[in-house]
């Protein structure tokens, strides 16, 4: 009895990176905000690159609360969406080569999103990571943490509840 040869890790990484790139490309608002995603294993870190258009209070100066909330919400939605998309790609339900912004599955819809502003967002890059605290077929709950210079010193955090897209099967 012969064993199946495992797939090279480099190919799996390429598929994951392609799935993430197409997913991000499919949401124009992400480009508008200037958010980028870095994937390490199954962990996504979002980066909101500093841009003067994100300043809400020029006297401090501080990032606009709406920009911060949008950044955290986009991070939560991308975490959920990437997990779903990756499961579909790995199971063979969706071919990674056929992925395009037009062929992507639907994104989760926000039910509610509560942001805790812990301190002013400084005029510099910001980072965020989302953790799915509950995910079912119809509903998901996500916690997001945002920081700038020190991961232990959060400047904002959020909790969101999302309606999951209907899936075949």
PyMOL commands that place a pseudoatom at each C-alpha (Angstrom):
pseudoatom trace, name=CA, resn=UNK, resi=1, chain=A, elem=C, hetatm=0, pos=[0.000, 0.000, 0.000]
pseudoatom trace, name=CA, resn=UNK, resi=2, chain=A, elem=C, hetatm=0, pos=[1.515, 3.326, -1.052]
pseudoatom trace, name=CA, resn=UNK, resi=3, chain=A, elem=C, hetatm=0, pos=[0.997, 6.582, 0.728]
pseudoatom trace, name=CA, resn=UNK, resi=4, chain=A, elem=C, hetatm=0, pos=[-0.084, 9.735, -1.026]
pseudoatom trace, name=CA, resn=UNK, resi=5, chain=A, elem=C, hetatm=0, pos=[2.740, 12.195, -1.439]
pseudoatom trace, name=CA, resn=UNK, resi=6, chain=A, elem=C, hetatm=0, pos=[2.038, 15.320, 0.629]
pseudoatom trace, name=CA, resn=UNK, resi=7, chain=A, elem=C, hetatm=0, pos=[1.612, 18.521, -1.292]
pseudoatom trace, name=CA, resn=UNK, resi=8, chain=A, elem=C, hetatm=0, pos=[4.629, 20.872, -1.091]
pseudoatom trace, name=CA, resn=UNK, resi=9, chain=A, elem=C, hetatm=0, pos=[4.168, 23.568, 1.557]
pseudoatom trace, name=CA, resn=UNK, resi=10, chain=A, elem=C, hetatm=0, pos=[5.162, 26.254, -0.964]
pseudoatom trace, name=CA, resn=UNK, resi=11, chain=A, elem=C, hetatm=0, pos=[2.102, 25.425, -3.098]
pseudoatom trace, name=CA, resn=UNK, resi=12, chain=A, elem=C, hetatm=0, pos=[-0.216, 25.626, -0.106]
pseudoatom trace, name=CA, resn=UNK, resi=13, chain=A, elem=C, hetatm=0, pos=[1.289, 29.002, 0.840]
pseudoatom trace, name=CA, resn=UNK, resi=14, chain=A, elem=C, hetatm=0, pos=[0.848, 30.264, -2.729]
pseudoatom trace, name=CA, resn=UNK, resi=15, chain=A, elem=C, hetatm=0, pos=[-2.824, 29.227, -2.696]
pseudoatom trace, name=CA, resn=UNK, resi=16, chain=A, elem=C, hetatm=0, pos=[-3.424, 30.926, 0.655]
pseudoatom trace, name=CA, resn=UNK, resi=17, chain=A, elem=C, hetatm=0, pos=[-1.705, 34.113, -0.445]
pseudoatom trace, name=CA, resn=UNK, resi=18, chain=A, elem=C, hetatm=0, pos=[-3.648, 34.168, -3.723]
pseudoatom trace, name=CA, resn=UNK, resi=19, chain=A, elem=C, hetatm=0, pos=[-6.958, 33.605, -1.922]
pseudoatom trace, name=CA, resn=UNK, resi=20, chain=A, elem=C, hetatm=0, pos=[-6.202, 36.473, 0.466]
pseudoatom trace, name=CA, resn=UNK, resi=21, chain=A, elem=C, hetatm=0, pos=[-5.074, 38.819, -2.333]
pseudoatom trace, name=CA, resn=UNK, resi=22, chain=A, elem=C, hetatm=0, pos=[-8.227, 38.174, -4.371]
pseudoatom trace, name=CA, resn=UNK, resi=23, chain=A, elem=C, hetatm=0, pos=[-10.414, 38.599, -1.291]
pseudoatom trace, name=CA, resn=UNK, resi=24, chain=A, elem=C, hetatm=0, pos=[-8.826, 41.973, -0.467]
pseudoatom trace, name=CA, resn=UNK, resi=25, chain=A, elem=C, hetatm=0, pos=[-9.001, 43.054, -4.120]
pseudoatom trace, name=CA, resn=UNK, resi=26, chain=A, elem=C, hetatm=0, pos=[-12.725, 42.296, -4.110]
pseudoatom trace, name=CA, resn=UNK, resi=27, chain=A, elem=C, hetatm=0, pos=[-13.444, 45.026, -1.518]
pseudoatom trace, name=CA, resn=UNK, resi=28, chain=A, elem=C, hetatm=0, pos=[-12.654, 48.492, -2.962]
pseudoatom trace, name=CA, resn=UNK, resi=29, chain=A, elem=C, hetatm=0, pos=[-13.145, 50.167, 0.429]
pseudoatom trace, name=CA, resn=UNK, resi=30, chain=A, elem=C, hetatm=0, pos=[-10.053, 48.344, 1.709]
pseudoatom trace, name=CA, resn=UNK, resi=31, chain=A, elem=C, hetatm=0, pos=[-7.963, 50.035, -0.988]
pseudoatom trace, name=CA, resn=UNK, resi=32, chain=A, elem=C, hetatm=0, pos=[-9.570, 53.415, -0.193]
pseudoatom trace, name=CA, resn=UNK, resi=33, chain=A, elem=C, hetatm=0, pos=[-8.604, 53.112, 3.484]
pseudoatom trace, name=CA, resn=UNK, resi=34, chain=A, elem=C, hetatm=0, pos=[-5.152, 51.808, 2.583]
pseudoatom trace, name=CA, resn=UNK, resi=35, chain=A, elem=C, hetatm=0, pos=[-5.492, 48.641, 4.663]
pseudoatom trace, name=CA, resn=UNK, resi=36, chain=A, elem=C, hetatm=0, pos=[-3.101, 45.795, 3.929]
pseudoatom trace, name=CA, resn=UNK, resi=37, chain=A, elem=C, hetatm=0, pos=[-3.098, 42.271, 5.333]
pseudoatom trace, name=CA, resn=UNK, resi=38, chain=A, elem=C, hetatm=0, pos=[-0.159, 40.114, 6.330]
pseudoatom trace, name=CA, resn=UNK, resi=39, chain=A, elem=C, hetatm=0, pos=[-0.764, 36.397, 6.746]
pseudoatom trace, name=CA, resn=UNK, resi=40, chain=A, elem=C, hetatm=0, pos=[1.393, 34.228, 9.009]
pseudoatom trace, name=CA, resn=UNK, resi=41, chain=A, elem=C, hetatm=0, pos=[-0.007, 30.717, 9.081]
pseudoatom trace, name=CA, resn=UNK, resi=42, chain=A, elem=C, hetatm=0, pos=[-3.688, 31.129, 9.869]
pseudoatom trace, name=CA, resn=UNK, resi=43, chain=A, elem=C, hetatm=0, pos=[-3.241, 34.533, 11.542]
pseudoatom trace, name=CA, resn=UNK, resi=44, chain=A, elem=C, hetatm=0, pos=[-4.045, 37.783, 9.723]
pseudoatom trace, name=CA, resn=UNK, resi=45, chain=A, elem=C, hetatm=0, pos=[-2.648, 41.117, 10.813]
pseudoatom trace, name=CA, resn=UNK, resi=46, chain=A, elem=C, hetatm=0, pos=[-4.218, 44.198, 9.250]
pseudoatom trace, name=CA, resn=UNK, resi=47, chain=A, elem=C, hetatm=0, pos=[-2.185, 47.379, 8.796]
pseudoatom trace, name=CA, resn=UNK, resi=48, chain=A, elem=C, hetatm=0, pos=[-3.779, 50.790, 8.348]
pseudoatom trace, name=CA, resn=UNK, resi=49, chain=A, elem=C, hetatm=0, pos=[-0.995, 52.838, 6.789]
pseudoatom trace, name=CA, resn=UNK, resi=50, chain=A, elem=C, hetatm=0, pos=[-0.938, 56.419, 7.988]
pseudoatom trace, name=CA, resn=UNK, resi=51, chain=A, elem=C, hetatm=0, pos=[-2.483, 58.935, 5.584]
pseudoatom trace, name=CA, resn=UNK, resi=52, chain=A, elem=C, hetatm=0, pos=[-3.398, 62.540, 6.299]
pseudoatom trace, name=CA, resn=UNK, resi=53, chain=A, elem=C, hetatm=0, pos=[-6.951, 61.922, 5.037]
pseudoatom trace, name=CA, resn=UNK, resi=54, chain=A, elem=C, hetatm=0, pos=[-7.516, 59.716, 8.120]
pseudoatom trace, name=CA, resn=UNK, resi=55, chain=A, elem=C, hetatm=0, pos=[-7.011, 62.580, 10.595]
pseudoatom trace, name=CA, resn=UNK, resi=56, chain=A, elem=C, hetatm=0, pos=[-10.196, 63.645, 12.335]
pseudoatom trace, name=CA, resn=UNK, resi=57, chain=A, elem=C, hetatm=0, pos=[-8.832, 66.218, 14.768]
pseudoatom trace, name=CA, resn=UNK, resi=58, chain=A, elem=C, hetatm=0, pos=[-5.958, 68.222, 13.246]
pseudoatom trace, name=CA, resn=UNK, resi=59, chain=A, elem=C, hetatm=0, pos=[-5.330, 70.034, 16.538]
pseudoatom trace, name=CA, resn=UNK, resi=60, chain=A, elem=C, hetatm=0, pos=[-4.157, 66.886, 18.362]
pseudoatom trace, name=CA, resn=UNK, resi=61, chain=A, elem=C, hetatm=0, pos=[-3.678, 65.381, 15.600]
pseudoatom trace, name=CA, resn=UNK, resi=62, chain=A, elem=C, hetatm=0, pos=[-5.678, 62.161, 15.994]
pseudoatom trace, name=CA, resn=UNK, resi=63, chain=A, elem=C, hetatm=0, pos=[-7.122, 59.545, 13.669]
pseudoatom trace, name=CA, resn=UNK, resi=64, chain=A, elem=C, hetatm=0, pos=[-10.821, 59.973, 12.928]
pseudoatom trace, name=CA, resn=UNK, resi=65, chain=A, elem=C, hetatm=0, pos=[-13.038, 57.645, 14.974]
pseudoatom trace, name=CA, resn=UNK, resi=66, chain=A, elem=C, hetatm=0, pos=[-14.859, 56.568, 11.829]
pseudoatom trace, name=CA, resn=UNK, resi=67, chain=A, elem=C, hetatm=0, pos=[-11.598, 55.542, 10.178]
pseudoatom trace, name=CA, resn=UNK, resi=68, chain=A, elem=C, hetatm=0, pos=[-10.657, 53.538, 13.273]
pseudoatom trace, name=CA, resn=UNK, resi=69, chain=A, elem=C, hetatm=0, pos=[-14.062, 51.830, 13.423]
pseudoatom trace, name=CA, resn=UNK, resi=70, chain=A, elem=C, hetatm=0, pos=[-13.947, 51.053, 9.692]
pseudoatom trace, name=CA, resn=UNK, resi=71, chain=A, elem=C, hetatm=0, pos=[-10.449, 49.616, 10.037]
pseudoatom trace, name=CA, resn=UNK, resi=72, chain=A, elem=C, hetatm=0, pos=[-11.507, 47.316, 12.885]
pseudoatom trace, name=CA, resn=UNK, resi=73, chain=A, elem=C, hetatm=0, pos=[-14.715, 46.254, 11.103]
pseudoatom trace, name=CA, resn=UNK, resi=74, chain=A, elem=C, hetatm=0, pos=[-12.860, 45.484, 7.854]
pseudoatom trace, name=CA, resn=UNK, resi=75, chain=A, elem=C, hetatm=0, pos=[-10.365, 43.436, 9.863]
pseudoatom trace, name=CA, resn=UNK, resi=76, chain=A, elem=C, hetatm=0, pos=[-13.181, 41.389, 11.435]
pseudoatom trace, name=CA, resn=UNK, resi=77, chain=A, elem=C, hetatm=0, pos=[-14.940, 40.794, 8.103]
pseudoatom trace, name=CA, resn=UNK, resi=78, chain=A, elem=C, hetatm=0, pos=[-11.704, 39.770, 6.383]
pseudoatom trace, name=CA, resn=UNK, resi=79, chain=A, elem=C, hetatm=0, pos=[-10.872, 37.330, 9.193]
pseudoatom trace, name=CA, resn=UNK, resi=80, chain=A, elem=C, hetatm=0, pos=[-14.273, 35.652, 8.837]
pseudoatom trace, name=CA, resn=UNK, resi=81, chain=A, elem=C, hetatm=0, pos=[-14.214, 35.745, 5.039]
pseudoatom trace, name=CA, resn=UNK, resi=82, chain=A, elem=C, hetatm=0, pos=[-10.688, 34.407, 4.724]
pseudoatom trace, name=CA, resn=UNK, resi=83, chain=A, elem=C, hetatm=0, pos=[-11.493, 31.491, 7.035]
pseudoatom trace, name=CA, resn=UNK, resi=84, chain=A, elem=C, hetatm=0, pos=[-14.559, 30.601, 4.938]
pseudoatom trace, name=CA, resn=UNK, resi=85, chain=A, elem=C, hetatm=0, pos=[-12.747, 31.043, 1.625]
pseudoatom trace, name=CA, resn=UNK, resi=86, chain=A, elem=C, hetatm=0, pos=[-9.747, 29.020, 2.734]
pseudoatom trace, name=CA, resn=UNK, resi=87, chain=A, elem=C, hetatm=0, pos=[-11.985, 26.150, 3.867]
pseudoatom trace, name=CA, resn=UNK, resi=88, chain=A, elem=C, hetatm=0, pos=[-13.664, 26.144, 0.433]
pseudoatom trace, name=CA, resn=UNK, resi=89, chain=A, elem=C, hetatm=0, pos=[-10.332, 26.243, -1.415]
pseudoatom trace, name=CA, resn=UNK, resi=90, chain=A, elem=C, hetatm=0, pos=[-8.784, 23.463, 0.676]
pseudoatom trace, name=CA, resn=UNK, resi=91, chain=A, elem=C, hetatm=0, pos=[-11.849, 21.218, 0.364]
pseudoatom trace, name=CA, resn=UNK, resi=92, chain=A, elem=C, hetatm=0, pos=[-11.783, 21.643, -3.416]
pseudoatom trace, name=CA, resn=UNK, resi=93, chain=A, elem=C, hetatm=0, pos=[-15.184, 23.360, -3.473]
pseudoatom trace, name=CA, resn=UNK, resi=94, chain=A, elem=C, hetatm=0, pos=[-13.525, 26.403, -5.071]
pseudoatom trace, name=CA, resn=UNK, resi=95, chain=A, elem=C, hetatm=0, pos=[-10.467, 26.183, -7.322]
pseudoatom trace, name=CA, resn=UNK, resi=96, chain=A, elem=C, hetatm=0, pos=[-7.814, 28.702, -6.266]
pseudoatom trace, name=CA, resn=UNK, resi=97, chain=A, elem=C, hetatm=0, pos=[-6.922, 29.310, -9.919]
pseudoatom trace, name=CA, resn=UNK, resi=98, chain=A, elem=C, hetatm=0, pos=[-10.477, 30.368, -10.727]
pseudoatom trace, name=CA, resn=UNK, resi=99, chain=A, elem=C, hetatm=0, pos=[-10.697, 32.948, -7.939]
pseudoatom trace, name=CA, resn=UNK, resi=100, chain=A, elem=C, hetatm=0, pos=[-11.405, 36.511, -8.950]
pseudoatom trace, name=CA, resn=UNK, resi=101, chain=A, elem=C, hetatm=0, pos=[-13.244, 39.380, -7.274]
pseudoatom trace, name=CA, resn=UNK, resi=102, chain=A, elem=C, hetatm=0, pos=[-16.276, 38.476, -9.402]
pseudoatom trace, name=CA, resn=UNK, resi=103, chain=A, elem=C, hetatm=0, pos=[-16.327, 34.801, -8.354]
pseudoatom trace, name=CA, resn=UNK, resi=104, chain=A, elem=C, hetatm=0, pos=[-15.805, 35.301, -4.613]
pseudoatom trace, name=CA, resn=UNK, resi=105, chain=A, elem=C, hetatm=0, pos=[-18.435, 34.007, -2.202]
pseudoatom trace, name=CA, resn=UNK, resi=106, chain=A, elem=C, hetatm=0, pos=[-20.558, 36.639, -0.452]
pseudoatom trace, name=CA, resn=UNK, resi=107, chain=A, elem=C, hetatm=0, pos=[-19.095, 38.424, 2.574]
pseudoatom trace, name=CA, resn=UNK, resi=108, chain=A, elem=C, hetatm=0, pos=[-20.582, 38.301, 6.076]
pseudoatom trace, name=CA, resn=UNK, resi=109, chain=A, elem=C, hetatm=0, pos=[-22.999, 41.159, 6.840]
pseudoatom trace, name=CA, resn=UNK, resi=110, chain=A, elem=C, hetatm=0, pos=[-22.593, 43.284, 9.954]
pseudoatom trace, name=CA, resn=UNK, resi=111, chain=A, elem=C, hetatm=0, pos=[-25.430, 42.952, 12.471]
pseudoatom trace, name=CA, resn=UNK, resi=112, chain=A, elem=C, hetatm=0, pos=[-23.829, 45.232, 15.050]
pseudoatom trace, name=CA, resn=UNK, resi=113, chain=A, elem=C, hetatm=0, pos=[-20.369, 46.539, 15.776]
pseudoatom trace, name=CA, resn=UNK, resi=114, chain=A, elem=C, hetatm=0, pos=[-19.319, 48.187, 19.032]
pseudoatom trace, name=CA, resn=UNK, resi=115, chain=A, elem=C, hetatm=0, pos=[-16.023, 50.043, 19.297]
pseudoatom trace, name=CA, resn=UNK, resi=116, chain=A, elem=C, hetatm=0, pos=[-14.230, 50.961, 22.509]
pseudoatom trace, name=CA, resn=UNK, resi=117, chain=A, elem=C, hetatm=0, pos=[-11.908, 53.927, 21.903]
pseudoatom trace, name=CA, resn=UNK, resi=118, chain=A, elem=C, hetatm=0, pos=[-9.243, 53.471, 24.570]
pseudoatom trace, name=CA, resn=UNK, resi=119, chain=A, elem=C, hetatm=0, pos=[-6.913, 56.353, 23.613]
pseudoatom trace, name=CA, resn=UNK, resi=120, chain=A, elem=C, hetatm=0, pos=[-6.320, 58.717, 20.700]
pseudoatom trace, name=CA, resn=UNK, resi=121, chain=A, elem=C, hetatm=0, pos=[-5.100, 57.168, 17.489]
pseudoatom trace, name=CA, resn=UNK, resi=122, chain=A, elem=C, hetatm=0, pos=[-1.769, 58.840, 16.774]
pseudoatom trace, name=CA, resn=UNK, resi=123, chain=A, elem=C, hetatm=0, pos=[-0.764, 59.994, 13.280]
pseudoatom trace, name=CA, resn=UNK, resi=124, chain=A, elem=C, hetatm=0, pos=[1.089, 56.790, 12.420]
pseudoatom trace, name=CA, resn=UNK, resi=125, chain=A, elem=C, hetatm=0, pos=[0.436, 53.251, 11.203]
pseudoatom trace, name=CA, resn=UNK, resi=126, chain=A, elem=C, hetatm=0, pos=[-2.081, 51.146, 13.110]
pseudoatom trace, name=CA, resn=UNK, resi=127, chain=A, elem=C, hetatm=0, pos=[-2.398, 47.367, 13.364]
pseudoatom trace, name=CA, resn=UNK, resi=128, chain=A, elem=C, hetatm=0, pos=[-5.276, 45.043, 14.187]
pseudoatom trace, name=CA, resn=UNK, resi=129, chain=A, elem=C, hetatm=0, pos=[-6.015, 41.375, 14.677]
pseudoatom trace, name=CA, resn=UNK, resi=130, chain=A, elem=C, hetatm=0, pos=[-9.397, 39.736, 14.885]
pseudoatom trace, name=CA, resn=UNK, resi=131, chain=A, elem=C, hetatm=0, pos=[-10.335, 36.624, 16.849]
pseudoatom trace, name=CA, resn=UNK, resi=132, chain=A, elem=C, hetatm=0, pos=[-13.485, 34.714, 16.007]
pseudoatom trace, name=CA, resn=UNK, resi=133, chain=A, elem=C, hetatm=0, pos=[-15.139, 33.955, 19.343]
pseudoatom trace, name=CA, resn=UNK, resi=134, chain=A, elem=C, hetatm=0, pos=[-18.121, 32.081, 17.877]
pseudoatom trace, name=CA, resn=UNK, resi=135, chain=A, elem=C, hetatm=0, pos=[-18.936, 30.974, 14.372]
pseudoatom trace, name=CA, resn=UNK, resi=136, chain=A, elem=C, hetatm=0, pos=[-21.919, 28.984, 13.288]
pseudoatom trace, name=CA, resn=UNK, resi=137, chain=A, elem=C, hetatm=0, pos=[-23.692, 28.492, 9.975]
pseudoatom trace, name=CA, resn=UNK, resi=138, chain=A, elem=C, hetatm=0, pos=[-25.779, 31.659, 10.366]
pseudoatom trace, name=CA, resn=UNK, resi=139, chain=A, elem=C, hetatm=0, pos=[-24.060, 33.880, 12.924]
pseudoatom trace, name=CA, resn=UNK, resi=140, chain=A, elem=C, hetatm=0, pos=[-20.553, 34.817, 14.038]
pseudoatom trace, name=CA, resn=UNK, resi=141, chain=A, elem=C, hetatm=0, pos=[-19.088, 36.902, 16.834]
pseudoatom trace, name=CA, resn=UNK, resi=142, chain=A, elem=C, hetatm=0, pos=[-15.659, 38.507, 16.466]
pseudoatom trace, name=CA, resn=UNK, resi=143, chain=A, elem=C, hetatm=0, pos=[-13.381, 40.482, 18.809]
pseudoatom trace, name=CA, resn=UNK, resi=144, chain=A, elem=C, hetatm=0, pos=[-10.823, 42.872, 17.271]
pseudoatom trace, name=CA, resn=UNK, resi=145, chain=A, elem=C, hetatm=0, pos=[-7.878, 44.605, 18.914]
pseudoatom trace, name=CA, resn=UNK, resi=146, chain=A, elem=C, hetatm=0, pos=[-6.099, 47.639, 17.456]
pseudoatom trace, name=CA, resn=UNK, resi=147, chain=A, elem=C, hetatm=0, pos=[-2.723, 49.025, 18.480]
pseudoatom trace, name=CA, resn=UNK, resi=148, chain=A, elem=C, hetatm=0, pos=[-0.006, 51.281, 17.140]
pseudoatom trace, name=CA, resn=UNK, resi=149, chain=A, elem=C, hetatm=0, pos=[3.419, 51.145, 18.775]
pseudoatom trace, name=CA, resn=UNK, resi=150, chain=A, elem=C, hetatm=0, pos=[2.884, 48.430, 21.372]
pseudoatom trace, name=CA, resn=UNK, resi=151, chain=A, elem=C, hetatm=0, pos=[0.602, 45.403, 21.030]
pseudoatom trace, name=CA, resn=UNK, resi=152, chain=A, elem=C, hetatm=0, pos=[0.002, 45.472, 24.793]
pseudoatom trace, name=CA, resn=UNK, resi=153, chain=A, elem=C, hetatm=0, pos=[-1.205, 49.092, 24.656]
pseudoatom trace, name=CA, resn=UNK, resi=154, chain=A, elem=C, hetatm=0, pos=[-4.407, 48.986, 22.607]
pseudoatom trace, name=CA, resn=UNK, resi=155, chain=A, elem=C, hetatm=0, pos=[-5.844, 52.224, 21.259]
pseudoatom trace, name=CA, resn=UNK, resi=156, chain=A, elem=C, hetatm=0, pos=[-9.165, 50.623, 20.268]
pseudoatom trace, name=CA, resn=UNK, resi=157, chain=A, elem=C, hetatm=0, pos=[-10.993, 47.332, 20.474]
pseudoatom trace, name=CA, resn=UNK, resi=158, chain=A, elem=C, hetatm=0, pos=[-14.294, 46.163, 19.074]
pseudoatom trace, name=CA, resn=UNK, resi=159, chain=A, elem=C, hetatm=0, pos=[-16.833, 43.379, 19.173]
pseudoatom trace, name=CA, resn=UNK, resi=160, chain=A, elem=C, hetatm=0, pos=[-18.956, 42.591, 16.158]
pseudoatom trace, name=CA, resn=UNK, resi=161, chain=A, elem=C, hetatm=0, pos=[-21.764, 40.221, 15.317]
pseudoatom trace, name=CA, resn=UNK, resi=162, chain=A, elem=C, hetatm=0, pos=[-22.191, 39.117, 11.735]
pseudoatom trace, name=CA, resn=UNK, resi=163, chain=A, elem=C, hetatm=0, pos=[-24.765, 37.322, 9.618]
pseudoatom trace, name=CA, resn=UNK, resi=164, chain=A, elem=C, hetatm=0, pos=[-22.924, 34.628, 7.737]
pseudoatom trace, name=CA, resn=UNK, resi=165, chain=A, elem=C, hetatm=0, pos=[-23.597, 34.136, 4.019]
pseudoatom trace, name=CA, resn=UNK, resi=166, chain=A, elem=C, hetatm=0, pos=[-25.660, 31.111, 3.059]
pseudoatom trace, name=CA, resn=UNK, resi=167, chain=A, elem=C, hetatm=0, pos=[-23.482, 28.302, 1.810]
pseudoatom trace, name=CA, resn=UNK, resi=168, chain=A, elem=C, hetatm=0, pos=[-24.351, 25.397, -0.428]
pseudoatom trace, name=CA, resn=UNK, resi=169, chain=A, elem=C, hetatm=0, pos=[-24.291, 21.961, 1.113]
for i in range(1, 169): cmd.bond("trace and resi %d" % i, "trace and resi %d" % (i + 1))
show_as sticks, trace
zoom trace
